[in-house]
Amino acid sequence: MEEFIARLLDLQDCDRDIDRLRADLRSIPAEMKIHRKDTEGHEAKFTLFRDNLESIRRKQKKLIVDRQDNVTRVADYKSRLISLKSNTEYTAMLKQISHAEKMNGQIDSKILEAMYEEDEAVQVLDRALKERDRAVKRSTIREDKLKNKLEELQSRLSQIEISRSEIAEKVDPKRLKLYEKSRAAGHREVVTGVKDGSCGGCLTKIPPQKTGEIKGGKTYICPLCGSYVVWTSDSTY
């Protein structure tokens, strides 16, 4: 194998590692976002149930105030009975008292219903709180692991990029330019092997004579994709 090919292979190995690390680095923020979204969903559910409980309690307080007002009203009506002079006025006041007391009974029923609603809402909120706390804990643990992984990957990437620069300095500038141009065009295997008598990069058929020369140690440049084609341990005619 020609010396420049060996160096390009080393460079290509570095680039493979760099591509893989960068892909891993890109995936981490997206994964973090998924965990945060899950936590936000549990937080939103908890907030909804908390607001519902507060609404029930406000309704309950209003009912209690309404009942107290009615009790005061009934007491006032009864105190005025003795001052009424006609049967008509007396009968009308008794009807008002009866209506107010009936309203108190209805309010009592509503207060009881609100108490049951409150008990149920407290239980629902308690479950939502526990689910939210579990989700936050899971997310925090996972995010910490992802942050550590991110730092580790960034450190490894920096080291490999340094190694790549050192290898690139030893490659002939013209060949390095061709290599970089090929990678920029989307070819990830600029140096490739022979696969079933074809270029391993684009599968273009190689003339049998050229295949023999490649097996003998010569380097072939694919006329279609520009890859350097060499004979490897898994190459086949």
Buried (B, 14 or more C-beta within 10 A) or exposed (E): EEEBBEBBBBBBBBBEBBEEBEEBBEEBEEEBEEBEEBBEEBBEBBEEBBEBBEEBBEBBEEBEEBBEEBBEBBEEBEEBEEEBEEEEEBEEBBEBBEBBBEBBEEBEEBBEBBEEBBEEBBEBBEEBBEBBEEBBEBBEEBBEEBEEBBEEBEEBBEEBBEBBEEBBEEBEEEBBEBBBEBBEEEBEBBBBBBBEBBBBBBEBEBEEEBBEBBEEEBBBEBEEBBBBBBBBEEBEE
